[in-house]
Amino acid sequence: MIRIPQALIDEIVEHAREDLPNEACGMITAIDGAPVAAYRLSNAERNPYRYVIDPAQQLIIEQHIQASNQTLFAIYHSHVASEARPSGTDRNMAVLPPGDFKHGQLIYPTAYYILVSLADATPVVRAFRIGRRGGVREIRIQVVADRPDFPAPTPVAFGPPRHTRFAWGARTYLMGVINASPDSFSGDGIADPKAAAAIARRMVSEGVDLIDIGAASTRPGHAPVPPEEEWERLAPVLSAVRSAVAVPITVDTSKASVARRALAAGADAINDTNGLRADPALVEAIGGGREKNAPRTRPTPAVLMHNQRGRPFSGDVIADVRAGLRASLKLARDAGVDERRLILDPGFGFGWEPAQNLELLRRLGELRDLGRPLLIGTSRKSTIGLVLERAEAERAWGTAATVALAIAAGADIVRVHDVREMAEVARMTDAVVRRWPPAERRVWLGLGGNVGDRLAVFRRALAGLEAGGVAVQLVSAVYETPPWGIVDQPCFANAALQARTALAPHDLLALAKRLEAAAGRDFAAPRNSARPLDIDLLHVEGVQLEEPVLTLPHLHLHERAFVLVPLAEIAPELRHPRLGATMLELRAAVSDAGIEPLGELAWWLPALRPGAGH
């Protein structure tokens, strides 16, 4: 089935207002973008709403439609009130599939006919207005199919300095939720910074790509929070999370003063649940402008959400969402904000009745024509609870269904609470509707060395991995470990990291070797001897190899405590694909004697986030 977006129907209807009611005297069809025939329509009954195709033309029309596998859509608008057609029914659409011309009659009020090719991978229609004197206006429009082709908007860069890029359309990205407000709708408010940091690290380990932190509830009926109070809640949690994870952090706020402080404290983007329509100064904050008596901010990505609360309903959910998002985009554009930095959220659960929320999800793909990546947050929301009669903590299965449907409709980011479960849902759904095997995978690497300033060498290695196309997401503490193999040498420093990369395993190995060489490693030295840097490929998600130069998972991964201690810290539930045991279970099976933490957890920040945190 092909669905024409309501906004495009509205556009055609607006054109039709100029000509109705008029007699139609011509129709043009097109195949492969070229007009092929014009047909004369006669008003046989002098009824402005009933037209009969000349019988001599009937066979030609049917042949064109059958030969090209095309469907004729008749779209009309009536603004003439009568007993048979009251003024309230002012728009409709009828579909004539191939072969459905019966007796040469089109019994539809006539304004536009649209011929749609069903054979194309990305269907395009040509719409033709039938005017009173044979005048024809052509409109070329993009059709949204039930299974979209996932057009890729311009990547959004998060930084500086890392410039983490999201390749829209390649896969679905997960945004994990941390609520620093005591009145969160899901009851998961976190006030303790250490607990928030631990949750963030667990979420990244389980598969999120962004962390969203909010300190003012947006649940229905919430009490407004003054900016100072919101910042007091947010600041310690943001600082702790920034020092704990390397993935981008968004801050959920509609207040310009809070946004400016958050960006200065290490946040990468702003998530505004009011789409720039609550605080006029917020658009300056995300655009890099300077407000009076406020620090200048760098241009930053932003999520703009349509919030229906307090707004009139037009009768069409998607039309209202589209209008709201276009208004937000206009506010950003008028302020000079680069639209390529913007992500759109239709606002599931914000001012809609449950049936309207379900319609929004069902028709989500119609918003792809806005040309920006789409984020949706259905996780644990009351609509799921109403349908399934489940409390907030029992809505994971319902959330999973909505996540899969949203991805199939073209969502680029899903905002979730239950990360491990939704990561698997997203991964499986992507395999069906996008591509498999994926172009990008998670990887786990080990760092080791015992020559020179070990932490400085590790930091340079992290920067080199990032520059080589490896997006570091999570880094363990550094541990001092006894030498392995050759005892008479200095103690080693060891760490582990989780990252994402599109590099093939052998290309990743080649990058690791280049970084080792740059650090001064002598590859001719005896095995297990002193060296400034050793980068081991421990595991690549979904890959098993047994080759002379590369074995995945690492051949000795399960045997060595200096690898398992830091790896189990960042990926405790990661399962060894051959042994079936988790890293936490493997770690418990080896002795960690002589292994001690070296320095603080945020040792990696100067390499990946200069100026943030410590």
Long-range contacts (C-beta under 8 A, 24 or more apart in sequence): 1-145, 1-146, 2-71, 2-116, 2-118, 2-123, 2-143, 2-145, 2-146, 3-143, 3-144, 3-145, 3-146, 3-363, 3-365, 3-366, 4-73, 4-75, 4-93, 4-114, 4-116, 4-125, 4-141, 4-143, 4-144, 5-143, 5-144, 5-318, 5-366, 5-369, 6-316, 6-318, 6-319, 6-322, 6-366, 7-318, 7-319, 7-322, 7-366, 7-369, 8-141, 8-369, 9-75, 9-91, 9-93, 10-91, 10-319, 11-139, 11-141, 12-75, 12-111, 12-112, 12-114, 12-127, 12-129, 12-139, 13-75, 13-77, 13-90, 13-91, 13-111, 15-112, 15-129, 15-137, 15-139, 16-75, 16-76, 16-77, 16-111, 16-112, 16-129, 17-77, 17-79, 19-111, 19-129, 19-130, 19-131, 19-132, 20-48, 20-76, 20-77, 20-78, 20-79, 20-80, 20-109, 20-111, 21-48, 21-49, 21-78, 21-80, 22-48, 22-131, 22-132, 23-48, 23-132, 24-51, 24-110, 24-130, 24-131, 24-132, 25-130, 25-131, 25-132, 25-133, 25-134, 26-130, 26-131, 26-134, 26-136, 27-113, 27-128, 27-130, 28-128, 28-136, 28-138, 29-61, 29-64, 29-70, 29-72, 29-113, 29-115, 29-128, 30-115, 30-126, 30-128, 31-64, 31-68, 31-70, 31-115, 31-117, 32-68, 32-117, 33-124, 33-126, 36-64, 37-61, 37-64, 41-106, 41-110, 41-130, 48-80, 48-109, 49-78, 49-85, 49-108, 49-109, 49-110, 50-105, 50-107, 51-105, 51-106, 51-110, 52-104, 52-105, 52-106, 53-101, 53-104, 53-105, 53-106, 54-104, 55-104, 57-104, 58-101, 58-104, 61-101, 62-99, 62-101, 65-98, 65-99, 65-101, 66-98, 66-99, 68-117, 68-119, 69-98, 69-117, 69-118, 69-119, 70-98, 70-115, 70-116, 70-117, 70-118, 71-95, 71-96, 71-97, 71-98, 71-115, 71-116, 71-118, 72-96, 72-113, 72-114, 72-115, 72-116, 73-113, 73-114, 73-115, 73-116, 73-125, 74-106, 74-108, 74-110, 74-112, 74-113, 74-114, 75-111, 75-112, 75-113, 75-114, 75-127, 76-108, 76-109, 76-110, 76-111, 76-112, 77-109, 77-111, 78-109, 85-109, 116-143, 121-149, 122-149, 142-369, 144-365, 144-366, 144-368, 144-369, 145-365, 146-365, 147-408, 147-433, 148-365, 148-368, 148-409, 148-410, 150-410, 150-433, 150-434, 151-368, 151-371, 153-340, 153-371, 153-372, 153-373, 154-340, 156-301, 156-340, 156-341, 156-342, 156-343, 156-373, 157-301, 157-341, 158-248, 158-268, 158-269, 158-301, 159-268, 160-298, 161-610, 162-246, 162-466, 162-471, 162-608, 162-609, 164-247, 164-248, 164-268, 164-471, 166-209, 166-373, 166-412, 167-439, 167-440, 168-373, 168-412, 169-412, 169-434, 170-434, 170-435, 170-438, 170-439, 170-440, 171-426, 171-430, 171-434, 171-438, 171-439, 171-440, 172-407, 172-411, 172-412, 172-413, 172-414, 172-426, 172-429, 172-430, 172-434, 173-209, 173-210, 173-412, 173-413, 173-414, 174-207, 174-208, 174-209, 174-210, 174-413, 174-414, 174-416, 174-419, 174-422, 174-423, 174-426, 175-208, 175-209, 175-210, 175-211, 175-212, 175-250, 175-375, 175-377, 175-413, 175-414, 175-415, 175-416, 176-200, 176-203, 176-204, 176-208, 176-210, 176-211, 176-212, 176-416, 176-417, 176-419, 177-212, 177-214, 177-377, 177-379, 177-415, 177-416, 177-417, 178-203, 178-211, 178-212, 178-213, 178-214, 178-237, 178-241, 179-213, 179-214, 179-217, 180-213, 180-214, 180-215, 180-233, 180-234, 180-237, 181-214, 181-215, 181-216, 181-217, 181-225, 181-233, 183-217, 183-219, 183-222, 183-223, 184-214, 184-217, 184-219, 185-217, 185-218, 185-219, 185-220, 185-380, 185-381, 185-382, 185-392, 186-379, 186-380, 186-392, 186-393, 186-417, 187-392, 187-393, 188-417, 190-237, 191-233, 191-237, 193-236, 193-237, 193-239, 193-240, 193-241, 194-240, 196-237, 196-240, 196-241, 197-240, 197-241, 197-243, 197-244, 197-245, 198-244, 200-241, 200-244, 200-245, 201-244, 201-245, 201-474, 201-570, 202-419, 203-419, 204-245, 204-247, 204-473, 204-474, 204-498, 205-474, 205-498, 205-570, 205-571, 205-572, 205-573, 205-574, 206-419, 206-420, 206-423, 206-573, 207-419, 207-420, 207-423, 207-426, 207-427, 207-442, 208-247, 208-416, 208-419, 208-423, 209-247, 209-248, 209-413, 209-473, 209-500, 210-247, 210-248, 210-249, 210-250, 210-269, 210-413, 211-241, 211-245, 211-247, 211-248, 211-249, 211-250, 212-249, 212-250, 212-251, 212-252, 212-271, 212-415, 213-237, 213-238, 213-241, 213-249, 213-250, 213-251, 213-252, 213-267, 214-251, 214-252, 214-253, 214-271, 215-252, 215-253, 215-258, 216-252, 216-253, 218-252, 218-273, 218-350, 220-309, 220-382, 227-255, 227-257, 227-258, 230-255, 230-258, 231-257, 231-258, 231-261, 234-258, 234-262, 235-261, 235-265, 238-262, 238-265, 238-266, 238-267, 239-265, 239-266, 239-613, 242-266, 242-267, 242-605, 242-609, 242-612, 242-613, 243-601, 243-602, 243-605, 243-612, 243-613, 243-614, 244-601, 244-602, 245-473, 245-474, 246-472, 246-473, 246-474, 246-475, 246-604, 246-608, 246-609, 247-473, 247-474, 250-303, 254-278, 254-279, 254-282, 255-279, 255-282, 256-281, 256-282, 256-284, 256-285, 256-291, 256-294, 257-281, 257-294, 259-285, 259-286, 259-297, 260-285, 260-291, 260-294, 260-295, 260-297, 263-297, 263-298, 263-300, 264-295, 264-297, 265-612, 266-609, 266-611, 266-612, 266-613, 268-300, 268-301, 269-300, 269-301, 269-302, 269-303, 270-300, 270-301, 270-302, 270-303, 271-302, 271-303, 271-305, 271-345, 272-302, 272-303, 272-304, 272-305, 273-305, 273-307, 273-345, 273-347, 273-350, 274-305, 274-307, 275-304, 275-305, 275-306, 275-307, 275-324, 275-325, 275-327, 275-328, 275-331, 276-304, 276-328, 276-331, 276-332, 277-307, 277-327, 277-328, 277-331, 283-331, 283-332, 283-335, 283-337, 284-335, 286-332, 286-337, 286-341, 287-332, 287-335, 287-336, 287-337, 289-335, 289-336, 299-337, 299-338, 299-341, 300-341, 301-341, 301-342, 301-343, 302-332, 302-337, 302-341, 302-342, 302-343, 303-342, 303-343, 303-344, 303-345, 303-375, 304-328, 304-329, 304-332, 304-342, 304-343, 304-344, 304-345, 305-344, 305-345, 305-346, 305-347, 305-350, 306-344, 306-345, 306-346, 306-347, 306-350, 307-347, 307-350, 307-351, 308-347, 308-350, 308-351, 308-352, 309-350, 309-351, 310-351, 311-351, 313-356, 317-352, 317-356, 317-359, 317-360, 317-363, 318-359, 318-360, 318-363, 318-366, 318-367, 321-346, 321-347, 321-360, 321-367, 322-366, 322-367, 322-370, 325-367, 325-370, 326-370, 329-370, 329-372, 339-372, 342-372, 343-372, 343-373, 343-374, 343-375, 343-412, 343-413, 344-370, 344-372, 344-373, 344-374, 344-375, 345-374, 345-375, 345-376, 345-377, 346-374, 346-376, 348-376, 348-377, 348-378, 348-381, 348-383, 349-377, 349-378, 349-381, 349-382, 349-383, 354-382, 354-383, 354-386, 354-387, 357-381, 357-383, 358-383, 358-387, 361-402, 361-405, 361-406, 361-409, 362-405, 362-409, 363-409, 364-405, 364-406, 364-409, 364-410, 364-411, 365-409, 365-410, 368-410, 373-412, 373-413, 374-410, 374-411, 374-412, 374-413, 375-411, 375-412, 375-413, 375-414, 375-415, 376-406, 376-411, 376-413, 376-414, 376-415, 377-414, 377-415, 377-416, 378-402, 378-403, 378-406, 378-414, 379-403, 379-414, 379-415, 379-416, 379-417, 379-418, 379-422, 380-417, 380-418, 396-421, 400-425, 403-429, 404-428, 404-429, 407-433, 408-432, 408-433, 420-573, 437-542, 438-542, 439-502, 440-500, 440-501, 440-502, 441-500, 441-501, 441-502, 441-540, 441-541, 441-542, 441-543, 442-473, 442-498, 442-499, 442-500, 442-540, 442-541, 443-470, 443-498, 443-499, 443-500, 443-501, 443-508, 443-537, 443-539, 443-540, 443-541, 444-496, 444-497, 444-498, 444-499, 444-538, 444-539, 444-540, 444-567, 444-570, 444-571, 444-574, 445-496, 445-497, 445-499, 445-512, 445-535, 445-536, 445-537, 445-538, 446-494, 446-495, 446-496, 446-534, 446-535, 446-536, 446-538, 446-554, 446-563, 446-566, 446-567, 447-493, 447-494, 447-495, 447-496, 447-497, 447-533, 447-534, 447-535, 448-492, 448-493, 448-494, 448-495, 448-531, 448-533, 448-534, 448-536, 448-562, 449-492, 449-493, 449-519, 449-531, 449-532, 449-533, 449-534, 450-483, 450-489, 450-490, 450-491, 450-492, 450-493, 450-530, 450-531, 450-532, 451-490, 451-520, 451-530, 451-531, 451-532, 452-520, 452-532, 454-478, 454-493, 454-598, 455-493, 455-598, 455-599, 455-603, 457-519, 457-532, 457-533, 458-493, 458-495, 458-533, 458-603, 458-604, 458-607, 459-603, 459-604, 459-606, 459-607, 460-515, 460-518, 460-519, 460-607, 461-515, 461-519, 461-533, 461-535, 462-497, 462-604, 462-607, 462-608, 463-607, 463-608, 464-511, 464-514, 464-515, 464-518, 465-499, 465-511, 465-515, 466-608, 468-503, 468-511, 468-514, 468-515, 469-501, 469-502, 469-503, 469-511, 470-499, 470-500, 470-501, 470-503, 470-508, 470-511, 471-499, 471-500, 471-501, 472-497, 472-498, 472-499, 472-604, 472-608, 473-497, 473-498, 473-499, 473-500, 474-498, 474-570, 475-570, 475-603, 475-604, 476-566, 476-567, 476-569, 476-570, 477-566, 477-569, 477-597, 477-598, 477-599, 477-600, 477-601, 477-603, 478-566, 478-597, 478-598, 478-599, 478-603, 479-562, 479-565, 479-566, 479-595, 479-596, 479-597, 479-598, 480-595, 480-596, 480-597, 480-598, 481-561, 481-562, 481-565, 481-594, 481-595, 482-562, 482-593, 482-594, 482-595, 483-528, 484-528, 484-560, 484-562, 485-527, 485-528, 486-526, 486-528, 486-529, 486-530, 489-529, 489-530, 490-530, 492-562, 493-598, 494-562, 494-563, 494-565, 494-566, 495-566, 496-538, 496-563, 496-566, 496-567, 496-569, 496-570, 496-571, 497-570, 498-570, 498-571, 505-537, 505-540, 505-543, 505-545, 505-550, 505-552, 506-549, 506-550, 508-537, 508-540, 509-537, 509-549, 509-550, 512-536, 512-537, 536-563, 538-563, 538-567, 539-574, 539-576, 544-577, 544-578, 553-577, 553-578, 557-586, 558-586, 558-589, 559-590, 560-590, 561-587, 561-590, 561-591, 561-592, 561-595, 562-595, 564-590, 565-592, 565-595
